[in-house]
């Protein structure tokens, strides 16, 4: 196969124009182009007020491919296409008695379990929360009625924290083996739209993702796997430096020498238990800040110019970064076009925000986290769990500022910059449910974070006109941008540094950030588990 990169076409080109452009680019006859697929499609909006173009990466088959490649030997945009297929690394023997355990059923646990099941290892999945249908009902109870279910919410339950998000499926991780393609392929096979295989910033959206995740669960079960909901792991059986099993909240102990820790970034009680049991855990950097909301139309016009609202482009997104004078990096995080700010706490008497979009991305506001990076050495020195303790302290204070009923504290951007408490909303209406209580956010985060964000917002306004408009809304607080700990693992075996058979994985272990990278890490760890199980069987 041949790959063409940087193939540009006008925004409104007809479908047949793509084939014509390929033939023209390769200087071949139409009959010699046997077939082609779009590997990736993005758009170039740098000239948004003159012309926006689609930019394609095309994989194709043609007659006389060696001759074509030879003719374009000096053209870096015409090369042999890489093999992006996934090949299983192992196959379980039919008489295998031991079963691996996967703790957590977010994106990482989902793909770890699915990959193990597809290789015949029949994993047992233990998820502390509920299935997607019941979990969704519990999550809406917090948003609508201020009723929190601690084990079933935005953080815990089938699908993990990524379920109530934009369903973003892009990442900047290095992926030489194209595991990301397997993640996309499995999502499509389970009902996600086929376009996620090629659009530059694919997303599924929360409501679609729920059905996809449920379908993947059923495949795991059909392959001999087991998925247990409301099965919280409360302890670990570790003997002579090796995992031997886990204990559940109901007292049951499951024995296994192969355990995948796909916990997610909010499993604070499990982090504490692992640390208590001597598993190597260390503090890691993360970020804290606020959610900011603007009218989506403002972002569309700032990013797309005269093409704002074009059906082929959809709701525009953005990415901004600024280095403040106090040395802090301020940046946008988890931008949700046409979405809502959501209540994301998993613990009583705490307030946490996150962002979410549906597939259509047609809500009135755009939102994103505006966050500041913090690190253990400088900002929360202490033990491995010092970052967890900082998050808890900040979230408890946010609960107080919001009125002690899961409403979130908020402030208009103009007032925040001036250091003045807000008393009434402008044209921008906050989307956070249960509600936003206006006031002064200055005490909600450390002083150096407030200082850096105040300095950054006017600078972001220079990059995106209107970003610092007076009545844009800041909603507090965003603290769970990533895990505050790393459950450190060996580079080659992917096992815990000091607990053999224990495989830390995904966001909670500090090895992923987002659905795609978590899914990729789940595949990698599943492969490591499968290889280890076969090696141990062979003696």
N, C-alpha and C positions, 0 to 999 in steps of 0.2 A: 504493500500500500504506500501511497504518497501523501505527505502532509503539506498543505499550502497555508502559510500564515500571512497576516496583514493584507488580506483580500478585502478591499473597501467597496461598498456600494451605497448609493443614496438611501436615505431613511425610508422613502416611500417606494422602493423598488418592487416590481412585481416578482412573484415567486420564481418564474422562469428565468429571470435575469441572473440568478445565482449560477445556474448551469452554464449559461452563456459566458459569464465572467470566468468561470473555471477553464472552459475550453480556450478562451482567448488568452488567459494567463499562461497556460501550458503550450499554446500554439499547436493544438492538435485538432483533429476532426471531431465533430460531435459524436460520431459513431464509435470513436476510440475511448470515450469516457463511459466506463461500464456502470459505475455507481458511485455515489458519494454520500457522506454524512457530515453534518455540522458538529464539530467537536466543541466549538465555543463561538458565541456571538456576543460582542460587546458594542458599545457605541462611543464615539469620540465627540465630546461636547465642548471641546476647547474653543470652537468657533460657533458658539451657540446662537449668535445673532446673525450668522451668515449661512452656515450649513452644518448640520449634524449628520454623520455617516455611521453606518454599521460597519464593524470590523470583524471579519470571519477568520476562524481556523477551520480548515476543511480536510477531512481524511477521505481518500478516494482510491478507487481501483481503475486502472486503464490498461489498454493494450500497450505492449512494449514499454513497461515501466522503467526497466534499466536504461533504455535508450533516452527516455525523457529525463531521468535523473542525471544521466551523463551530460545532456545538453545544458542542464542548469546547475552544473557542479559548483559554480561560483556564486550561486544565488542562495543566501542563507534562509530565504523564505520558502524554498522548495526543497524538501528533505524526505527521506524515508519516514513513514509514520511509525511511532513506537507501538509496541504491543501493550495495550491497556487492559487486556483480559485478566481476570483473577484465576489463579490456579491454587487449589487447596494444597497445604503442605503435608497433610497426613490423612490417614483413614483409620478409624478405630477398629480394632479386631472385634469380631462378632461376640466373643466370649468375655469382653471387658466387663469387670464387675464394679470397679470403682468409678464414681461419677464426680466430675468437677462441680464446685459450687460457685455461683455468681451472685455476689451481694450487690443489689441495686439494679433497677431496670430503667434507667435513663438511657440516653443514646449509647454510652459506652457499654453498659451492661447488656443492652439490647443486641448490639453487634457482636459482643463477646459470646453471648449465648447462642445467637443465630449461627455464627461461624462454627462454634463447637458442635452444634446440632447438625449442621450440614456435613461435618466431618465424621459424624456418628458417635460423638462422645456423650450424648444425652445429659446435658447439664441440668442442675437444679438451680432455679433462680429464686432468690429470696428478696422480696420487695416489701419494705416496711409500710408503704402506702397502699392505696386501693387501685383497682383497674380504672381505665380512662373514663368510663361512663360515670362511675360513682365519684371518682376524684373531681371531675368537672362540676358535678353538683355541689360538692363540698367547697370548692374554690369559689363558686358563685355565691355561696352562703356568706362568705367573708365580704365579698365585694358589695353585695346587696343588703345584707342584714347584719353585718359586723359580728358574725359568728365564726370563730376560728376553730378548725379541726387540726390539732398539731401534727397528726400523722397523715393528713390528706389535704394538700394545698398546692400552691405554685411550686414549692420545692420538692415535695415528696409524693410519690405515686407513679404509676405506669407512664413512661415517657420522660420522666425527670423534669428538671427546670426548663429544658428546652421546649417542652410541650406548650407552655404558656409564654411564647415569645413570638418573634416574627417567623420562626421556622427557617432561619437563615442557614444556608448550606454552602457557605464559602469560608475559606480560611487561607492564611498565608503560610501554613506549614509546608515544609519540604515533603514531597510525596513521590519519591522516585519509583516506587512500585505501583503507583496508581490505585492505592487502596481507596482513595476518595471516589474513584469511579465505581467501585463495588458498593460503597455506601449509597451513591446516587441510584445505581442500578436496582438495588434491593428496595429502595423507597419507591421507585417507579413500578417495580413488579408488584408492590403491595398497594398500589393505587395512587401514588403521587403523579402530578402532571409530567408528561414526558419532557417538557421544555427544561426541567431542572438539569437535564443531561448536558445542555449546551449554553444556556444563558449565563452571562458573566457573573451575576449576583443572584443565584437561584434562591427561592424561598417557597415554602409550602403553605405557611399560615396555620394558625392553631387549630381551627375546626377541621381542616383536611388532615392535619397531622394525627389527630386522634384516631381516625379510621385506619390510617396507614400503620400506626403502631399496633393497633389491635390485630390487624391482619398478620403482621410479622410475629406477634405472640402465638397466633394459631399455627403458624408454620413451625415454630420451635416445638410446640406440643406435638404436632403431627410427625415430627422426626424423632420422637421419644424423649424430648426434654420435658421438664416440669416447671411451671411458673406458680409460685405461691405468693399471694398478696397478703397484706396485714401480717407479715412474718418478719418481725424486727429482730435483727441480730443484736444481742445484748452482751455477749462475751465470746472469747476466742479460746479454744483449747490448743495450747502451745506446749510441746514437750521436747526438750533437748534441742531447742532452736528450730523446731519444725512445726508448722501448723498441722493439727490432727483433726480439727473440726470446729464447729461453731455452736453456740447455745442461743436459743430463741427466747423471746420474752415469755412464752408460755412454759418454759422449762425444758423443752425438747432439745436434745443434742444431736446434731447431724455430723457424722464422721466423714471426713474427706481430707486428703493430703494435698489437694489442689484447690485453692480458694482465690477467686478474682474479687478484688476490692474495687467495685465501681460505685463508690458511695455518693458522689455529688458533693458540691462545695458547702452544703449546709448541715451535714451530718456531724454536728458538734459533739453530741454524746458519744458517737462511735470513735471520733478522734480521741476523745478523753480515755475511752476504754483501751484503745490500741496503745496509747502512751502509758497507761497504767500497766499493761501487760508486757511492756518493754520493747514493743515494735518501734523501730527507728522512725521518728517523726521530727521534722524541723520546721521552723517558721519560714514563710516565704513572702515576698512582696505581693501586694494587691493594690487596689485603688478604691477611693471613696469620693463621693460627690453628690450631685443632685440629678434629677431628670429635668430637662428643659423642654418646653412646648412652644411651638409657633404654628400659625396657620400653614397647612400643607401648601397652599397656593403661593405663599411667600417663598418657600424653599423651591418650588417648581420654577417660579420666574427667575429666582437668583441663579439656579443651576442650569436651566434649559432655555432661558430667554424666550424668544418668540415661539419655541417649540413646546412651551409649557402646556401640559394637558394632552399632548399627542398620545393617541392610544397605543402606539408601538413602544412608547417609552415608559408609560405609567408614572407613578408617583416618584419624584426625585429623592435621592438620598444625599448625604454629605459625610465628609470626614474632615475634622479640623484638629489642629494641634498647635500648642503655643508653649514656649519655654519662658516661665515667669522670672522676674528679677531675683526672687528668693531661691532660685535653682530648681523649682518644681516644674514638672511637665504636666500641662493641662490638656486633656484631649477628649474627643467625643467617643462614646462607647455604645455599642449595641443600638445603632440608629434604627428607628422604626418608622418608615414612611407611612402616612395615612393610618396611624395606629393610636393606641391608648397607653396611658401610664397605669400600671396595675399594682395592687397590694400584693407583696411577695413575702410577707413574713411567714415563718413556720413555727414561731414561738409566741406564747401568750405575752401580752403587754410589751410588744415591740413593733416598730414600724420599719418596713423596708419597701423600697419601690423597685420596679422593673418596667420594661417596655414590651408591648405586644402588638402584633398586626395580624389581621386576617389575610388570606390569599389575595383578596381584591384590593387591599390597601386603600380603601376609599373613605376612611374616617376623616373628620375635619382637620385634625392636627397632626403635625409631625412631632416626634419626640426622640430624644437621645439622652444618654447619660453624659454629663459633663463632669469628668472625674480627674482626680489628682493621684498620681502614683505615690505610695508610701512603702517603706522598707523596714525590716526588723531592726537592723543595726541602729538606725537613726531615730525611728519614730515609735517603735514599740519593743524596746529591749526587754529581755526576760527569757522565759522558757519557750519551748516549741509552740505552746498554745497561747502566747501573748497576743497574737493577732485575733484569735477567736474572742478573747476577753475584751479587746478593744471594740470589735464589732458589736458585741453584746451591750457594752456600755453606751455606744452611740445610738443603737437602735432603741434602747430603753428610754434615752433622753428624747428621741424623736417621738416616741409614744406620748410622752408628757407634753411636748410642744404641740402635738396634734389634737390635744384635748382628751387623751386617755380613752378613746373609743375606736381606735384604728383609723381615724382620719389622719391625714398626713399634714405636716406643717408646710406652708408655702409662702412665697414672696414674689412680687413682680420684679423682673430683671432690673428695671430702672431704679427701684427702691433699694434693691440689694447692692447695686453698684454705689449708690449714695449713702448706704448704711442707715436707711430709714425703714421703719416697720411699715408693711402694707396693710391697708384697711379695706380696700375694695378692688374688685377685678376690673380690668378694662375690656377690650373687645375679645381678647383670648380667654376662652373658658377652659378651665382645667378638666381633663378627662378622668383623673384618678377617682376611683370609687373605693371606699365609701364616701369620700369627700375631702376637701382641702380647707384647712383653717389658716387664714392669712395671718402673718405676723413678721417676725424678724428671725432669719435663719442663721444669724451670726454665731449663736452658741451651739449650733447643731453639729458642727464639725471642728476639728482642730484649727487654731488661728491661721497656721501656715496654709491650710487648704482654702479657707475663706479668702485670704489675701491673694492667693494665686488665681482663684476663679474670678474675683473682682477685677483683677488686672487683665485676665484673658478675654472676658466677654466683649469689651469694646474692640479688641484686636480681631476677634472672630467676626464682629460687625463689619470690619474692613474687608474680610474675605467673602462674607455672605451678607449682602446688604439687608439690613433689617434684623439681623441675628440678635443685636442688643437692643431691640425696640423696647420701649418702657414697659409695655404691658405683656410681654412674653412672660411665661410662668416658670418659676423654679419650684419643683416639688421635692421634698426631702424624705428620706435620704437614700442614696444608693451606696450600699456597703458590700454587697455580695457579687462583686464583679468577677472574682475568681476565688479559689480556695486560699485561705490564709495559712495553710500548712502544705508541706510536701511529705508524703509518705515515701521516702526515698527508695529507689530500686536500683538493682544492678543494670548496667547498660546492655549487656548481652542477654542474660537469662530473663530479665524483666521481673525477677523476684525481689522481695524486700531485702534490704541490705543485711539484715540479721535474722530473718525468719523465712526459712526455706519453704517453698510451696505456697507462699502468700504473694499474690500478684497485684500490687497497687496499680490502678488504672484510671484514666479519665480525669475530669475536672477536680474531683474531690481529692485525688492523690497529687494534684499539681502537674499533670501531664497533658492537659488539653484545655481548650477554651472555646466553647461553642459546640454545636451539634456535629458538624463535620469532623473536626479534629478529635472529638470524643469518640465518634464512631470508628474513625481510623485507628485510634489507640485500642479500642475494644477488639478490633480484628487482629492487631499485632499481638496483644496479650493472649488472645485465644490460640493463635498459632504457637506461641511460646509454651502455653499449657499443654497443647496437644503433643508437641515434640517431647516435652519433659515426661509426660505420661508414657509415651511409647518407649523412650529411653529407659525409664525405670522398669518397664515390663521386660525389656531385653536384658536387664541385669547390669 
